């Protein structure tokens, strides 16, 4: 194909269209990953890259000081957040968490589940739809920076290499996933 001014102009339009079609989310992820900002800290002394052994030691110490205990069926760690921890809630909130470990058994992401301690099917004001803005406000307080954007049915916040996803999981639970995008996208490239 011979390149003349018309072909070059058409090629530039197509390339501009393709670049312009990137979603707001894709642009945000690329921008944040290219910023060079790196976050390791998750919460309570837990960090991306820590070993499974370090995770258990930290949780054991949180248990010894009365901050954490085991969650249901010993499947996760439970922390109770009190009303003073949140500007929007007058109710205690249960936070359950457990990491996702990479193949080398280091923390690469953290799954969290939030619910009101006093939740029951007849307490409609304590459902996940009412809890989601409370959790969102708390996450913004704990992890300042960019705001959440809506991506399909999930709210997503990206700051540097750290991504936080937030959504209602059930009528009771709000699910959060905090992940290390460096790890996530490095594994996709391999």
C-alpha positions in Angstrom: 0.0 0.0 0.0 1.3 3.4 -1.0 1.2 6.0 1.8 -0.1 9.3 0.6 -1.6 12.1 2.7 -5.1 10.6 2.6 -3.9 7.2 3.8 -1.8 8.7 6.5 -4.7 10.9 7.7 -7.0 7.9 7.6 -4.5 5.8 9.6 -4.2 8.6 12.2 -8.0 8.8 12.6 -8.2 5.0 13.1 -5.3 5.1 15.7 -6.9 8.1 17.5 -10.3 6.2 17.5 -8.7 3.1 19.0 -6.8 5.1 21.7 -10.0 7.1 22.4 -12.0 3.9 22.9 -10.1 2.9 26.0 -12.4 2.9 29.0 -12.0 5.4 31.8 -11.0 2.4 33.9 -8.2 1.3 31.5 -6.9 4.9 31.3 -6.9 5.2 35.1 -5.0 1.9 35.6 -2.4 2.7 32.9 -1.9 6.2 34.4 -1.6 5.0 38.0 0.8 2.1 37.1 2.9 4.5 35.1 3.0 7.0 38.0 5.6 4.9 39.8 3.7 5.2 43.1 3.8 1.9 45.0 1.7 1.0 48.0 2.5 -2.1 50.1 0.5 -1.5 53.2 -3.0 -3.0 53.4 -4.0 -2.6 57.1 -3.1 -3.8 60.6 0.5 -4.3 59.6 -0.4 -6.5 56.7 1.4 -5.8 53.4 1.5 -7.0 49.8 4.4 -9.5 49.5 4.3 -10.8 53.0 4.6 -14.6 53.5 1.8 -16.8 54.7 3.8 -17.3 57.9 4.0 -13.5 58.5 0.2 -13.2 57.9 -0.5 -15.8 60.6 2.0 -14.2 63.0 0.4 -10.8 62.5 -3.1 -12.2 63.0 -2.0 -14.1 66.1 -0.6 -10.9 67.6 -3.9 -9.0 66.7 -5.7 -11.8 68.5 -3.5 -11.5 71.6 -4.2 -7.8 71.9 -8.0 -8.4 71.4 -8.3 -6.6 68.1 -9.1 -9.7 66.0 -10.5 -13.2 66.3 -11.4 -16.0 63.9 -14.3 -15.6 61.6 -16.9 -18.3 60.9 -15.6 -21.8 60.4 -12.1 -20.5 60.9 -12.1 -19.4 57.2 -11.1 -15.8 57.9 -10.1 -13.2 60.4 -12.8 -11.1 62.1 -12.4 -7.5 63.3 -15.3 -5.4 64.8 -15.4 -1.8 63.7 -17.2 0.5 66.1 -19.4 3.5 65.3 -16.6 6.0 66.1 -14.6 4.3 63.2 -17.2 5.5 60.7 -18.7 9.0 60.3 -21.9 7.5 58.7 -22.8 4.5 61.0 -24.1 4.2 64.5 -23.9 0.4 64.3 -21.0 -2.0 64.8 -19.7 -3.5 61.6 -18.1 -6.9 61.2 -15.1 -7.0 58.9 -13.9 -10.4 57.7 -10.7 -10.8 55.8 -8.3 -13.3 54.3 -5.6 -12.9 51.7 -5.1 -14.3 48.3 -1.6 -15.8 48.1 0.5 -16.0 45.0 2.2 -19.2 44.0 5.2 -18.3 46.1 2.7 -18.1 49.1 3.0 -14.3 49.5 0.1 -11.9 49.9 -1.1 -10.5 46.5 -4.6 -9.4 47.3 -6.9 -9.2 50.3 -10.6 -10.3 50.3 -12.8 -8.5 52.8 -16.5 -8.8 53.7 -18.4 -6.2 55.7 -21.8 -6.6 57.4 -23.6 -5.0 60.2 -23.3 -7.0 63.4 -27.0 -6.5 64.2 -28.1 -7.5 60.7 -31.2 -9.7 60.4 -33.7 -10.2 57.6 -36.2 -7.9 59.4 -33.7 -5.0 59.9 -34.0 -3.5 56.4 -31.9 -0.5 57.3 -29.0 -2.7 58.0 -28.8 -4.3 54.5 -25.8 -4.1 52.2 -27.3 -1.3 50.1 -27.2 0.9 53.2 -23.8 -0.4 54.3 -22.0 0.2 51.0 -21.7 4.0 51.3 -20.5 3.6 54.9 -17.8 1.1 53.7 -16.9 3.4 50.8 -16.5 6.4 53.1 -14.3 4.3 55.4 -12.1 3.1 52.5 -11.7 6.7 51.3 -10.6 7.6 54.8 -8.2 4.6 55.1 -6.9 5.0 51.5 -7.0 8.6 50.5 -6.4 9.5 46.8 -8.5 8.9 43.8 -12.2 8.5 44.2 -14.2 5.4 43.2 -15.5 5.0 39.6 -18.2 2.7 38.5 -17.1 -0.2 36.3 -20.1 -2.3 35.3 -21.7 -3.1 38.7 -18.6 -2.6 40.8 -17.0 0.5 42.3 -13.3 0.7 41.7 -10.5 2.8 43.2 -7.0 2.8 41.8 -4.0 4.5 43.4 -0.6 3.6 42.1 -0.3 -0.2 42.2 -3.3 -0.7 44.6 -6.8 -1.4 43.3 -9.8 -1.6 45.5 -13.1 -3.1 44.3 -16.3 -2.6 46.2 -19.8 -4.1 45.6 -22.8 -5.5 47.4 -22.5 -9.3 47.4 -25.7 -10.3 49.2 -28.5 -8.6 51.0 -26.2 -8.7 54.1 -22.6 -8.4 52.8 -20.5 -5.8 51.1 -17.5 -7.4 49.4 -14.1 -5.6 48.9 -11.0 -6.8 47.1 -7.7 -5.0 47.5 -5.1 -6.1 45.1 -1.6 -5.4 43.9 -1.9 -4.4 40.2 1.8 -4.8 39.6 1.5 -8.5 40.5 -1.8 -8.9 38.7 -0.5 -7.5 35.4 3.0 -9.0 35.6 1.4 -12.4 35.7 -0.8 -11.6 32.7 2.3 -10.7 30.7 4.1 -14.0 31.4 
